Amino acid sequence: MELDGFDDDYLCLVAEPVIEFTSTGSGRFQFGALEATMDIRETERKSRPSIEFTWEGFDEGDEISGRGWAVLDGSNLRGHLSFHLGDDYAFKAKRIKK
């Protein structure tokens, strides 16, 4: 996972960065000290399958929330992660099939 403004040392601070989706419209992500769950809605962006989501979780023990979107671009997922009343970051993640 790549997140604008954050280096690999921070992204891997607690665990390997990850973003996961379930077939039930939920998911989770983790990077740095942030771990969150997502409520996901499927949609389209520029005629491509995409998702929009809200999220909530904890960052260094503090409650935090926000919203975001992502679009599948080949084997990459790219999108934006927004913090409620805070910053907005572009991200890119590579698909890993399990």
C-alpha positions as CSV (number, residue, x, y, z in Angstrom):
1,M,0.0,0.0,0.0
2,E,1.2,3.5,-0.8
3,L,-0.3,6.6,0.8
4,D,0.8,10.1,-0.2
5,G,2.8,11.8,2.5
6,F,3.8,8.6,4.4
7,D,6.9,6.6,4.1
8,D,7.2,2.8,4.3
9,D,8.6,3.0,7.9
10,Y,5.4,4.7,9.1
11,L,3.1,2.5,7.0
12,C,4.6,-0.6,8.5
13,L,4.8,0.8,12.1
14,V,2.5,-1.8,13.7
15,A,1.9,-4.3,11.0
16,E,2.0,-4.8,7.2
17,P,-0.4,-2.2,5.7
18,V,-3.6,-3.8,4.4
19,I,-7.0,-3.0,2.9
20,E,-9.5,-5.8,2.8
21,F,-13.1,-6.1,1.5
22,T,-15.8,-8.6,2.2
23,S,-18.7,-9.7,0.1
24,T,-21.1,-8.3,2.6
25,G,-20.3,-4.6,2.1
26,S,-17.8,-4.1,4.8
27,G,-14.0,-4.1,5.1
28,R,-11.1,-3.0,7.1
29,F,-7.7,-1.2,6.6
30,Q,-4.6,-0.8,8.7
31,F,-1.5,1.3,8.3
32,G,0.8,3.0,10.7
33,A,-1.0,3.1,14.1
34,L,-4.4,3.4,12.4
35,E,-6.8,0.4,12.3
36,A,-10.4,0.9,11.0
37,T,-13.5,-0.8,9.7
38,M,-15.4,0.4,6.6
39,D,-19.0,0.5,5.5
40,I,-18.9,0.2,1.7
41,R,-21.2,1.0,-1.2
42,E,-20.5,-0.1,-4.7
43,T,-20.8,2.5,-7.5
44,E,-19.1,3.6,-10.7
45,R,-16.6,6.3,-11.4
46,K,-15.9,7.3,-15.0
47,S,-17.6,4.1,-16.1
48,R,-15.4,1.9,-13.9
49,P,-16.4,-0.2,-11.0
50,S,-15.6,1.6,-7.7
51,I,-16.6,1.9,-4.1
52,E,-17.4,4.7,-1.7
53,F,-17.0,4.1,2.0
54,T,-17.2,5.6,5.4
55,W,-14.8,4.4,8.1
56,E,-14.1,4.5,11.8
57,G,-11.4,3.2,14.0
58,F,-8.5,4.1,16.3
59,D,-5.2,5.9,15.7
60,E,-2.8,5.5,18.7
61,G,-5.9,4.8,20.9
62,D,-7.8,7.9,19.7
63,E,-11.2,7.4,17.9
64,I,-11.1,8.6,14.4
65,S,-13.3,8.5,11.3
66,G,-13.7,9.6,7.8
67,R,-14.8,8.7,4.3
68,G,-13.1,7.6,1.0
69,W,-13.5,6.1,-2.4
70,A,-11.5,3.7,-4.6
71,V,-11.5,2.4,-8.1
72,L,-10.0,-0.7,-9.5
73,D,-7.3,0.1,-12.1
74,G,-6.0,-3.3,-13.5
75,S,-4.5,-5.1,-10.5
76,N,-4.2,-1.8,-8.5
77,L,-6.8,-0.1,-6.3
78,R,-6.4,3.6,-6.2
79,G,-8.4,6.2,-4.4
80,H,-8.6,8.8,-1.6
81,L,-8.9,8.5,2.1
82,S,-10.3,11.5,4.0
83,F,-10.1,12.1,7.7
84,H,-13.2,13.7,9.3
85,L,-12.4,17.5,9.7
86,G,-8.9,16.7,8.6
87,D,-6.6,15.8,5.7
88,D,-7.2,13.9,2.5
89,Y,-4.7,11.4,1.1
90,A,-4.4,9.6,-2.2
91,F,-3.6,5.9,-1.9
92,K,-2.7,2.9,-4.1
93,A,-2.8,-0.7,-3.2
94,K,-1.8,-3.8,-5.2
95,R,-4.3,-6.7,-5.3
96,I,-3.2,-9.9,-3.6
97,K,-5.4,-12.9,-4.4
98,K,-6.0,-15.3,-1.5
